[in-house]
Amino acid sequence: MFSSQARGSKDWSRTIFAQACSMLINVSSESFLLPHRAWKVRFVGESVDDVGGGYSESIAEMCEELQSGVLPLFILTPNGRVDNGVNRDCYLFNPAAISPEETNMFRFLGILMGISVRTGSPLALDIAPPMWKLLVGLPLSVDDLVR
């Protein structure tokens, strides 16, 4: 059961991402092996009967929250902060997000990425190419870092 998040709120617990994280972080991995949806969604105060739309909406909302600055896991690339160069609309993992709560959020983000790969439903995350390289175990080149 998720409630809609108030825009601009500094209270992470109000975000759909944080609510899902707190409810699902300790669920066994076998529970996420459903073929199309890893969980059912009910938005409090909304008349959504989850036949897939509520689940998809929850994923889209979580991706938006991750890139909105409400959650501490992502930061704009340096080029995005100065609005110059390539990858201005991309994000990096926030190296300052190291608290136990933030670590759990990163762990849950990894679960979401795994579900995305397994179900073939991409996440709408604009992660900078060097971050993707690190995620998949490819080496970074000097060119990756200069851009």
DSSP file with accessible surface (Angstrom, degrees, kcal/mol):
  #  RESIDUE AA STRUCTURE BP1 BP2  ACC     N-H-->O    O-->H-N    N-H-->O    O-->H-N    TCO  KAPPA ALPHA  PHI   PSI    X-CA   Y-CA   Z-CA
    1    1 A M              0   0  111      0, 0.0     2,-0.4     0, 0.0    42,-0.2   0.000 360.0 360.0 360.0 122.0    0.0    0.0    0.0
    2    2 A F  B     -a   43   0A   3     40,-2.4    42,-2.8     3,-0.0     2,-0.3  -0.930 360.0-151.0-121.7 144.3    1.6    3.3   -1.1
    3    3 A S        -     0   0   49     -2,-0.4    16,-0.1    40,-0.2    42,-0.1  -0.828  36.2 -94.7-107.6 153.5    0.5    6.9   -0.7
    4    4 A S        -     0   0   64     40,-0.4     2,-0.3    -2,-0.3    -1,-0.0  -0.379  42.0-118.9 -67.1 144.5    1.4    9.6   -3.1
    5    5 A Q        -     0   0   17     -2,-0.1     2,-0.5     1,-0.1    10,-0.1  -0.595  18.5-121.4 -86.6 141.1    4.5   11.6   -2.3
    6    6 A A    >   -     0   0   43     -2,-0.3     3,-1.7     1,-0.1     8,-0.1  -0.703  36.9-111.5 -80.6 125.3    4.4   15.3   -1.6
    7    7 A R  T 3  S+     0   0  135     -2,-0.5     3,-0.1     1,-0.2    -1,-0.1  -0.297  96.7  12.6 -58.7 136.9    6.7   17.1   -4.1
    8    8 A G  T 3  S+     0   0   58      1,-0.2    -1,-0.2     2,-0.0     2,-0.1   0.469  87.3 151.6  78.1   2.7    9.8   18.7   -2.7
    9    9 A S    <   -     0   0   26     -3,-1.7    -1,-0.2     1,-0.1     6,-0.0  -0.417  40.3-155.2 -69.2 138.4    9.4   16.9    0.7
   10   10 A K  S    S+     0   0  179     -2,-0.1     2,-1.0    -3,-0.1    -1,-0.1   0.471  71.1  99.4 -88.0  -5.1   12.6   16.3    2.5
   11   11 A D    >   -     0   0   76      1,-0.2     3,-1.7     2,-0.0     4,-0.3  -0.732  57.2-167.4 -85.9 100.5   11.0   13.3    4.3
   12   12 A W  G >  S+     0   0   57     -2,-1.0     3,-1.9     1,-0.3     6,-0.4   0.798  80.1  71.0 -58.7 -30.6   12.2   10.3    2.4
   13   13 A S  G 3  S+     0   0   66      1,-0.3    -1,-0.3     5,-0.1     9,-0.1   0.719  91.1  60.5 -64.1 -16.8    9.7    8.1    4.1
   14   14 A R  G <  S+     0   0  112     -3,-1.7    -1,-0.3     4,-0.1    -2,-0.2   0.592  85.1  96.0 -85.4 -11.6    6.9    9.8    2.1
   15   15 A T  S <> S-     0   0    0     -3,-1.9     4,-2.2    -4,-0.3     5,-0.2  -0.487  79.4-128.7 -78.9 151.4    8.3    8.8   -1.3
   16   16 A I  H  > S+     0   0    3      1,-0.2     4,-2.9     2,-0.2     5,-0.3   0.905 110.2  56.4 -63.2 -38.9    7.0    5.7   -3.1
   17   17 A F  H  > S+     0   0    0      1,-0.2     4,-2.8     2,-0.2    -1,-0.2   0.946 109.5  43.5 -58.0 -50.4   10.7    4.5   -3.5
   18   18 A A  H  > S+     0   0   10     -6,-0.4     4,-2.7     2,-0.2    -1,-0.2   0.891 114.0  50.9 -66.4 -37.0   11.3    4.7    0.3
   19   19 A Q  H  X S+     0   0   30     -4,-2.2     4,-1.7    -7,-0.2    -1,-0.2   0.940 113.6  44.2 -64.8 -45.7    8.0    3.1    1.1
   20   20 A A  H  X S+     0   0    0     -4,-2.9     4,-2.4     2,-0.2     5,-0.3   0.913 113.0  53.1 -64.0 -41.5    8.6    0.2   -1.3
   21   21 A C  H  X S+     0   0    9     -4,-2.8     4,-2.4    -5,-0.3     5,-0.2   0.946 109.3  47.5 -58.7 -48.2   12.2   -0.1    0.0
   22   22 A S  H  < S+     0   0   88     -4,-2.7     4,-0.2     1,-0.2    -1,-0.2   0.845 118.3  41.7 -66.3 -29.7   11.2   -0.4    3.6
   23   23 A M  H  < S+     0   0   95     -4,-1.7    -1,-0.2    -5,-0.2    -2,-0.2   0.773 126.2  30.2 -86.0 -26.4    8.5   -3.0    2.7
   24   24 A L  H >< S+     0   0   24     -4,-2.4     3,-1.6    -5,-0.2    -2,-0.2   0.579  89.5  90.3-113.1 -11.0   10.5   -5.1    0.2
   25   25 A I  T 3< S+     0   0   23     -4,-2.4    -3,-0.1    -5,-0.3    -1,-0.1   0.836  97.5  39.3 -62.2 -30.8   14.2   -4.9    1.2
   26   26 A N  T 3  S+     0   0  151     -4,-0.2    -1,-0.3    -5,-0.2     2,-0.2   0.327  87.9 116.0-102.7  10.2   14.0   -7.9    3.5
   27   27 A V  S <  S-     0   0   53     -3,-1.6     5,-0.1     1,-0.1    -3,-0.1  -0.535  77.4 -99.6 -76.3 142.9   11.8  -10.0    1.2
   28   28 A S    >   -     0   0   59     -2,-0.2     3,-1.6     1,-0.1     4,-0.3  -0.291  26.4-119.9 -63.7 148.0   13.4  -13.2   -0.1
   29   29 A S  G >  S+     0   0   84      1,-0.3     3,-1.6     2,-0.2    -1,-0.1   0.798 110.3  67.3 -60.8 -28.9   14.7  -13.0   -3.6
   30   30 A E  G >  S+     0   0  128      1,-0.3     3,-1.5     2,-0.2    -1,-0.3   0.804  89.3  66.6 -62.3 -26.7   12.4  -15.8   -4.7
   31   31 A S  G <  S+     0   0   57     -3,-1.6     3,-0.4     1,-0.3    -1,-0.3   0.711  95.5  56.6 -67.4 -20.0    9.5  -13.5   -4.1
   32   32 A F  G <  S+     0   0   16     -3,-1.6    -1,-0.3    -4,-0.3    -2,-0.2   0.283  79.6  93.9 -94.3  11.5   10.6  -11.3   -7.0
   33   33 A L    <   +     0   0  108     -3,-1.5    -1,-0.2     5,-0.1    -2,-0.1   0.232  48.0 130.3 -92.6  16.1   10.6  -14.1   -9.6
   34   34 A L        -     0   0   91     -3,-0.4     5,-0.0     1,-0.1    -3,-0.0  -0.383  66.7-118.5 -65.1 149.7    7.1  -13.4  -10.9
   35   35 A P  S    S+     0   0   91      0, 0.0    -1,-0.1     0, 0.0     3,-0.1   0.840  94.8   0.5 -65.9 -34.4    7.0  -13.3  -14.7
   36   36 A H  S    S+     0   0  142      1,-0.4     2,-0.4    84,-0.0    83,-0.1   0.705 128.6  35.9-126.4 -34.0    5.8   -9.7  -15.2
   37   37 A R        -     0   0   71      1,-0.1    -1,-0.4    18,-0.0    -3,-0.1  -0.994  52.7-159.5-129.0 133.9    5.2   -7.9  -11.9
   38   38 A A  S    S+     0   0    7     -2,-0.4     2,-0.3     1,-0.1    -1,-0.1   0.637  79.3   2.9 -86.6 -15.0    7.3   -8.3   -8.8
   39   39 A W  S    S-     0   0   24     -7,-0.1     2,-0.3    -5,-0.0    -1,-0.1  -0.975  73.0-109.0-158.9 165.8    4.5   -7.0   -6.5
   40   40 A K        -     0   0  140     -2,-0.3     2,-0.4    -3,-0.1    11,-0.0  -0.791  32.7-147.4-100.6 149.6    1.0   -5.7   -6.5
   41   41 A V        +     0   0    7     -2,-0.3     9,-0.4   -40,-0.1     2,-0.4  -0.937  18.9 179.4-122.9 138.6    0.3   -2.0   -5.9
   42   42 A R        -     0   0  137     -2,-0.4   -40,-2.4    12,-0.1     2,-0.6  -0.950  18.2-150.9-134.3 115.4   -2.6   -0.2   -4.3
   43   43 A F  B >   -a    2   0A   6     -2,-0.4     3,-1.8     5,-0.2     5,-0.3  -0.772  25.6-121.1 -85.2 122.0   -2.3    3.6   -4.2
   44   44 A V  T 3  S+     0   0   66    -42,-2.8   -40,-0.4    -2,-0.6     3,-0.1  -0.420  95.9  14.5 -64.5 131.0   -4.2    4.9   -1.1
   45   45 A G  T 3  S+     0   0   86      1,-0.2     2,-0.4    -2,-0.1    -1,-0.3   0.490 109.8  96.9  83.9   1.6   -6.9    7.3   -2.1
   46   46 A E  S <  S-     0   0   90     -3,-1.8     2,-1.1     2,-0.1    -1,-0.2  -0.946  73.9-130.9-123.8 148.7   -6.8    6.3   -5.8
   47   47 A S        +     0   0  127     -2,-0.4     2,-0.6    -3,-0.1    -3,-0.1  -0.474  52.0 144.0 -97.9  64.0   -9.1    3.8   -7.5
   48   48 A V        -     0   0   51     -2,-1.1     2,-0.7    -5,-0.3    -5,-0.2  -0.908  34.9-161.3-103.7 120.2   -6.4    1.7   -9.3
   49   49 A D        -     0   0  129     -2,-0.6     2,-1.2    -7,-0.1     4,-0.3  -0.915  29.8-125.7 -97.3 112.2   -7.0   -2.0   -9.6
   50   50 A D        +     0   0    4     -2,-0.7    -2,-0.0    -9,-0.4    -8,-0.0  -0.435  57.5 142.1 -72.6  96.3   -3.5   -3.3  -10.2
   51   51 A V  S    S-     0   0  122     -2,-1.2    -1,-0.2   -11,-0.0   -11,-0.0  -0.039  96.0 -60.8-111.4  25.6   -3.6   -5.4  -13.4
   52   52 A G  S  > S+     0   0   18    -11,-0.1     4,-2.5   -16,-0.0     5,-0.2  -0.090 126.8  85.7 124.5 -33.2   -0.2   -4.0  -14.3
   53   53 A G  H  > S+     0   0   50     -4,-0.3     4,-2.5     2,-0.2     5,-0.2   0.909  91.4  47.6 -67.2 -42.4   -0.9   -0.3  -14.6
   54   54 A G  H  > S+     0   0    1      2,-0.2     4,-2.3     1,-0.2    -1,-0.2   0.905 113.2  49.2 -65.5 -39.8   -0.4    0.4  -10.9
   55   55 A Y  H  > S+     0   0   12      2,-0.2     4,-2.2     1,-0.2    -2,-0.2   0.959 113.2  46.2 -62.7 -49.7    2.8   -1.6  -10.9
   56   56 A S  H  X S+     0   0   73     -4,-2.5     4,-2.5     1,-0.2    -2,-0.2   0.896 112.5  51.3 -61.1 -40.2    4.1    0.3  -13.9
   57   57 A E  H  X S+     0   0   97     -4,-2.5     4,-2.7     2,-0.2    -1,-0.2   0.894 107.6  52.5 -64.5 -38.7    3.1    3.6  -12.4
   58   58 A S  H  X S+     0   0    0     -4,-2.3     4,-2.3     2,-0.2    -2,-0.2   0.923 110.9  47.1 -65.1 -40.3    4.9    2.8   -9.2
   59   59 A I  H  X S+     0   0   24     -4,-2.2     4,-2.4     2,-0.2    -2,-0.2   0.937 113.1  48.5 -64.7 -46.0    8.1    2.0  -11.1
   60   60 A A  H  X S+     0   0   50     -4,-2.5     4,-2.2     1,-0.2    -2,-0.2   0.917 112.1  49.3 -61.3 -41.5    7.8    5.2  -13.2
   61   61 A E  H  X S+     0   0   25     -4,-2.7     4,-2.7     1,-0.2    -1,-0.2   0.908 109.4  51.8 -65.7 -40.5    7.2    7.3  -10.0
   62   62 A M  H  X S+     0   0    0     -4,-2.3     4,-2.5     2,-0.2    -1,-0.2   0.924 109.6  49.6 -62.3 -42.5   10.2    5.7   -8.3
   63   63 A C  H  X S+     0   0    4     -4,-2.4     4,-1.4     1,-0.2    -1,-0.2   0.916 111.6  49.2 -63.2 -40.4   12.5    6.6  -11.2
   64   64 A E  H  X S+     0   0   97     -4,-2.2     4,-0.7     1,-0.2     3,-0.3   0.922 110.8  49.8 -64.0 -43.5   11.2   10.1  -11.2
   65   65 A E  H ><>S+     0   0    0     -4,-2.7     6,-1.0     1,-0.2     3,-0.9   0.907 106.8  55.5 -61.4 -41.0   11.8   10.4   -7.5
   66   66 A L  H 3<5S+     0   0    2     -4,-2.5     8,-0.4     1,-0.2     3,-0.3   0.838 115.3  38.0 -61.3 -33.1   15.3    9.1   -7.8
   67   67 A Q  H 3<5S+     0   0   29     -4,-1.4    -1,-0.2    -3,-0.3    -2,-0.2   0.408 101.2  74.9-101.1   3.9   16.2   11.8  -10.4
   68   68 A S  T <<5S-     0   0   56     -3,-0.9    -1,-0.2    -4,-0.7    -2,-0.1   0.571 104.0-112.9 -92.7 -11.2   14.2   14.7   -8.8
   69   69 A G  T   5S+     0   0   56     -4,-0.5    -3,-0.1    -3,-0.3    -4,-0.1   0.368  91.9 108.8  92.3  -5.4   16.6   15.4   -5.9
   70   70 A V  S   <S+     0   0   15     -5,-0.6    -4,-0.1     2,-0.0    -5,-0.1   0.887  78.4  48.3 -69.4 -37.8   14.0   14.2   -3.3
   71   71 A L  S >  S-     0   0    3     -6,-1.0     3,-0.5     1,-0.1    -2,-0.2  -0.766  83.2-134.3-102.8 151.1   16.1   11.1   -2.7
   72   72 A P  T 3  S+     0   0   21      0, 0.0    25,-0.1     0, 0.0    24,-0.1   0.371  80.7  91.9 -88.4   7.8   19.9   11.3   -2.1
   73   73 A L  T 3  S+     0   0    0     20,-0.1    21,-2.9    23,-0.1     2,-0.3   0.788  83.6  44.1 -79.0 -26.7   21.1    8.5   -4.3
   74   74 A F  E <   -B   93   0B  11     -3,-0.5     2,-0.3    -8,-0.4    19,-0.2  -0.906  57.0-173.8-121.6 148.0   21.7   10.4   -7.5
   75   75 A I  E     -B   92   0B  51     17,-2.4    17,-3.1    -2,-0.3     6,-0.0  -0.956  36.1 -99.2-130.6 151.9   23.4   13.7   -8.4
   76   76 A L  E     -B   91   0B  57     -2,-0.3    15,-0.2    15,-0.2    13,-0.1  -0.347  46.5 -99.6 -62.6 151.2   23.6   15.5  -11.7
   77   77 A T     >  -     0   0    8     13,-2.0     4,-2.1    10,-0.3     3,-0.3  -0.274  36.1-106.0 -62.7 158.9   26.8   15.0  -13.7
   78   78 A P  H  > S+     0   0   70      0, 0.0     4,-1.5     0, 0.0     5,-0.2   0.902 124.9  54.0 -54.9 -38.6   29.3   17.9  -13.4
   79   79 A N  H  >>S+     0   0   38      1,-0.2     5,-2.0     2,-0.2     4,-0.7   0.867 107.3  51.2 -63.8 -35.5   28.3   18.9  -16.9
   80   80 A G  H  45S+     0   0   14      7,-0.4    -1,-0.2    -3,-0.3     3,-0.2   0.864 106.0  54.5 -67.9 -36.2   24.7   19.0  -15.9
   81   81 A R  H  <5S+     0   0  140     -4,-2.1    -1,-0.2     1,-0.2    -2,-0.2   0.835 120.1  31.7 -67.7 -31.7   25.4   21.2  -12.9
   82   82 A V  H  <5S-     0   0  104     -4,-1.5    -1,-0.2     2,-0.2    -2,-0.2   0.388 105.7-126.6-105.3   2.2   27.1   23.8  -15.1
   83   83 A D  T  <5 +     0   0  116     -4,-0.7     2,-0.3    -3,-0.2    -3,-0.2   0.925  69.5 115.2  53.3  53.9   24.9   23.1  -18.2
   84   84 A N      < +     0   0  110     -5,-2.0    -2,-0.2     2,-0.1    -1,-0.2  -0.994  56.6   4.4-150.2 143.0   27.8   22.5  -20.5
   85   85 A G  S    S-     0   0   36     -2,-0.3     3,-0.4    -3,-0.1     2,-0.1  -0.324  94.7 -29.5  85.4-164.3   29.2   19.6  -22.5
   86   86 A V  S    S+     0   0   71     61,-0.2    -7,-0.2     1,-0.2    -2,-0.1  -0.411 115.4  28.9 -90.4 165.2   27.8   16.1  -23.0
   87   87 A N    >   +     0   0   45     -2,-0.1     3,-1.4     1,-0.1    -7,-0.4   0.772  67.8 146.8  58.2  32.3   25.6   14.0  -20.6
   88   88 A R  T 3  S+     0   0  113     -3,-0.4   -11,-0.1     1,-0.3    -5,-0.1   0.763  72.3  49.3 -66.6 -26.0   24.1   17.2  -19.0
   89   89 A D  T 3  S+     0   0  105    -13,-0.1    -1,-0.3     2,-0.1     2,-0.2   0.199  97.3  97.1 -98.4  16.7   20.8   15.3  -18.5
   90   90 A C    <   -     0   0   13     -3,-1.4   -13,-2.0    -4,-0.1     2,-0.3  -0.655  60.4-139.2-108.4 163.7   22.5   12.3  -16.8
   91   91 A Y  E     -Bc  76 127B  47     35,-2.7    37,-2.8   -15,-0.2     2,-0.3  -0.849   4.1-153.7-123.8 153.9   23.1   11.3  -13.2
   92   92 A L  E     -B   75   0B  40    -17,-3.1   -17,-2.4    -2,-0.3     2,-0.2  -0.840  37.5 -94.5-115.6 157.2   25.8    9.8  -11.2
   93   93 A F  E     -B   74   0B  50     -2,-0.3   -19,-0.3   -19,-0.2   -20,-0.1  -0.527  46.6-113.0 -67.4 139.2   25.6    7.8   -8.0
   94   94 A N    >   -     0   0   33    -21,-2.9     3,-1.6    -2,-0.2    -1,-0.1  -0.654  22.5-160.5 -79.3 112.0   26.0   10.1   -5.0
   95   95 A P  T 3  S+     0   0  108      0, 0.0    -1,-0.2     0, 0.0   -22,-0.0   0.706  90.0  60.9 -68.2 -14.9   29.3    9.2   -3.3
   96   96 A A  T 3  S+     0   0   70    -24,-0.1     2,-1.6     1,-0.1     3,-0.2   0.552  77.3  96.1 -86.1  -7.6   28.1   11.0   -0.2
   97   97 A A    <   +     0   0    5     -3,-1.6    -1,-0.1     1,-0.2     9,-0.1  -0.611  45.2 124.7 -84.6  84.8   25.1    8.7    0.2
   98   98 A I        +     0   0  131     -2,-1.6    -1,-0.2     4,-0.1    -2,-0.0   0.370  26.9 118.1-127.4   3.4   26.7    6.3    2.7
   99   99 A S  S  > S-     0   0   39     -3,-0.2     4,-2.9     1,-0.1     5,-0.2  -0.252  78.8-106.6 -67.6 162.0   24.3    6.2    5.7
  100  100 A P  H  > S+     0   0  107      0, 0.0     4,-2.2     0, 0.0     5,-0.2   0.909 122.8  50.4 -56.6 -39.0   22.7    2.8    6.6
  101  101 A E  H  > S+     0   0  106      2,-0.2     4,-1.8     1,-0.2     5,-0.1   0.924 112.2  46.2 -65.6 -42.7   19.4    4.0    5.3
  102  102 A E  H  > S+     0   0   25      2,-0.2     4,-2.5     1,-0.2    -1,-0.2   0.888 109.5  54.8 -67.4 -37.7   21.0    5.2    2.0
  103  103 A T  H  X S+     0   0   53     -4,-2.9     4,-2.3     1,-0.2    -1,-0.2   0.915 107.9  49.7 -61.3 -42.2   22.9    1.9    1.7
  104  104 A N  H  X S+     0   0   59     -4,-2.2     4,-2.5    -5,-0.2    -1,-0.2   0.882 108.7  53.2 -63.0 -37.1   19.5    0.1    2.0
  105  105 A M  H  X S+     0   0    4     -4,-1.8     4,-2.5     2,-0.2    -2,-0.2   0.912 109.0  48.4 -64.6 -41.7   18.1    2.4   -0.7
  106  106 A F  H  X S+     0   0   54     -4,-2.5     4,-2.2     2,-0.2    -2,-0.2   0.905 110.2  52.4 -63.1 -40.3   21.0    1.5   -3.0
  107  107 A R  H  X S+     0   0  137     -4,-2.3     4,-1.8     2,-0.2    -2,-0.2   0.935 110.5  47.3 -60.6 -44.7   20.4   -2.2   -2.3
  108  108 A F  H  X S+     0   0    0     -4,-2.5     4,-2.7     2,-0.2    -2,-0.2   0.895 107.7  56.1 -65.5 -37.9   16.8   -1.8   -3.2
  109  109 A L  H  X S+     0   0    4     -4,-2.5     4,-2.5     1,-0.2    -1,-0.2   0.917 105.9  52.1 -59.2 -40.1   17.8    0.1   -6.4
  110  110 A G  H  X S+     0   0   40     -4,-2.2     4,-2.4     2,-0.2    -1,-0.2   0.898 107.5  51.7 -62.2 -38.7   19.9   -3.0   -7.3
  111  111 A I  H  X S+     0   0   45     -4,-1.8     4,-2.6     2,-0.2    -2,-0.2   0.939 109.8  49.6 -61.9 -45.0   16.8   -5.2   -6.8
  112  112 A L  H  X S+     0   0    4     -4,-2.7     4,-2.5     1,-0.2    -2,-0.2   0.907 110.2  50.3 -60.4 -41.4   14.8   -2.9   -9.1
  113  113 A M  H  X S+     0   0   30     -4,-2.5     4,-2.4     2,-0.2    -1,-0.2   0.913 110.6  49.6 -64.0 -41.8   17.5   -3.1  -11.7
  114  114 A G  H  X S+     0   0   41     -4,-2.4     4,-2.6     2,-0.2    -2,-0.2   0.918 111.1  48.7 -62.8 -42.9   17.6   -6.9  -11.5
  115  115 A I  H  X S+     0   0    8     -4,-2.6     4,-2.8     1,-0.2     6,-0.3   0.919 110.3  53.1 -61.7 -41.9   13.8   -7.1  -11.8
  116  116 A S  H  X>S+     0   0   18     -4,-2.5     4,-1.3    -5,-0.2     5,-1.1   0.927 111.4  44.4 -60.0 -45.9   14.0   -4.7  -14.8
  117  117 A V  H  <5S+     0   0  123     -4,-2.4     3,-0.2     2,-0.2    -2,-0.2   0.942 115.6  47.9 -64.7 -45.1   16.6   -6.9  -16.6
  118  118 A R  H  <5S+     0   0   96     -4,-2.6    -2,-0.2     1,-0.2    -1,-0.2   0.892 119.1  37.5 -65.8 -39.3   14.7  -10.1  -15.8
  119  119 A T  H  <5S-     0   0   27     -4,-2.8    -1,-0.2    -5,-0.2    -2,-0.2   0.578 104.3-123.6 -91.1  -9.5   11.3   -8.8  -16.9
  120  120 A G  T  <5 +     0   0   61     -4,-1.3    -3,-0.2    -3,-0.2    -4,-0.1   0.728  69.5 131.3  73.7  20.9   12.6   -6.8  -19.9
  121  121 A S      < -     0   0   61     -5,-1.1    -1,-0.2    -6,-0.3    -2,-0.1  -0.872  51.5-142.0-108.2 100.1   10.9   -3.6  -18.5
  122  122 A P        -     0   0  115      0, 0.0     2,-0.4     0, 0.0    -9,-0.0  -0.225  10.1-123.3 -65.2 149.6   13.6   -0.9  -18.6
  123  123 A L        -     0   0   32      2,-0.1     2,-2.0   -10,-0.1   -63,-0.1  -0.750  18.7-125.1 -88.4 140.7   13.8    1.7  -15.9
  124  124 A A        +     0   0   70     -2,-0.4     2,-0.5   -65,-0.1    -1,-0.1  -0.461  61.6 138.5 -85.2  66.0   13.6    5.3  -16.9
  125  125 A L        -     0   0   15     -2,-2.0     2,-1.3     2,-0.1    -2,-0.1  -0.964  48.1-149.9-115.7 127.7   16.9    6.3  -15.3
  126  126 A D        +     0   0   79     -2,-0.5   -35,-2.7   -37,-0.1     2,-0.4  -0.600  30.6 172.0 -94.6  73.1   19.3    8.6  -17.1
  127  127 A I  B     -c   91   0B   6     -2,-1.3   -35,-0.2   -37,-0.2     5,-0.1  -0.690  38.3-106.9 -87.7 133.6   22.5    7.2  -15.6
  128  128 A A    >>  -     0   0    2    -37,-2.8     4,-1.7    -2,-0.4     3,-1.0  -0.242  28.9-113.6 -59.3 144.1   25.7    8.6  -17.1
  129  129 A P  H 3> S+     0   0   60      0, 0.0     4,-2.4     0, 0.0     5,-0.2   0.849 114.9  57.0 -50.5 -40.6   27.6    6.2  -19.4
  130  130 A P  H 3> S+     0   0   18      0, 0.0     4,-2.1     0, 0.0     5,-0.1   0.892 105.9  51.5 -61.5 -33.5   30.6    5.9  -17.0
  131  131 A M  H <> S+     0   0   30     -3,-1.0     4,-2.4     2,-0.2     5,-0.1   0.915 108.6  50.7 -66.6 -41.7   28.2    4.7  -14.3
  132  132 A W  H  X S+     0   0  108     -4,-1.7     4,-2.1     2,-0.2     6,-0.2   0.911 108.5  52.7 -61.5 -41.4   26.7    2.0  -16.6
  133  133 A K  H  X>S+     0   0   60     -4,-2.4     5,-2.6     1,-0.2     4,-0.5   0.929 110.3  47.3 -59.6 -44.1   30.2    0.9  -17.4
  134  134 A L  H ><5S+     0   0   95     -4,-2.1     3,-0.8     1,-0.2    -1,-0.2   0.901 109.9  54.1 -63.5 -39.7   31.0    0.5  -13.7
  135  135 A L  H 3<5S+     0   0   78     -4,-2.4    -1,-0.2     1,-0.2    -2,-0.2   0.869 113.3  40.9 -62.6 -37.9   27.7   -1.4  -13.1
  136  136 A V  H 3<5S-     0   0  100     -4,-2.1    -1,-0.2    -5,-0.1    -2,-0.2   0.391 117.8-108.2 -96.4   5.9   28.4   -3.9  -15.8
  137  137 A G  T <<5 +     0   0   63     -3,-0.8    -3,-0.2    -4,-0.5    -4,-0.1   0.692  67.7 144.3  82.6  18.5   32.1   -4.4  -14.9
  138  138 A L      < -     0   0   94     -5,-2.6    -1,-0.3    -6,-0.2     2,-0.1  -0.670  53.2-108.6 -88.1 147.0   33.7   -2.6  -17.9
  139  139 A P        -     0   0  107      0, 0.0     2,-0.3     0, 0.0    -1,-0.1  -0.417  29.2-123.0 -72.9 148.7   36.8   -0.6  -17.4
  140  140 A L        -     0   0   62     -2,-0.1     2,-0.2    -7,-0.0     3,-0.0  -0.697  22.3-148.5 -87.0 145.7   36.7    3.2  -17.6
  141  141 A S     >  -     0   0   50     -2,-0.3     4,-1.3     1,-0.1     3,-0.3  -0.659  29.0-108.7-106.2 166.9   38.9    5.0  -20.1
  142  142 A V  H  > S+     0   0  114     -2,-0.2     4,-2.1     1,-0.2     3,-0.4   0.905 121.3  58.8 -59.6 -38.2   40.3    8.5  -19.7
  143  143 A D  H  > S+     0   0   85      1,-0.2     4,-1.7     2,-0.2    -1,-0.2   0.873 100.5  55.8 -59.8 -38.1   37.8    9.6  -22.4
  144  144 A D  H  4 S+     0   0   25     -3,-0.3    -1,-0.2     1,-0.2    -2,-0.2   0.880 112.6  42.0 -60.5 -38.2   35.0    8.5  -20.1
  145  145 A L  H  < S+     0   0  121     -4,-1.3    -2,-0.2    -3,-0.4    -1,-0.2   0.785 110.0  55.5 -83.1 -27.6   36.2   10.7  -17.3
  146  146 A V  H  <        0   0  109     -4,-2.1    -2,-0.2     1,-0.2    -1,-0.2   0.874 360.0 360.0 -74.1 -36.2   37.1   13.7  -19.4
  147  147 A R     <        0   0  144     -4,-1.7   -61,-0.2    -5,-0.2    -1,-0.2   0.761 360.0 360.0 -64.1 360.0   33.6   14.0  -20.9
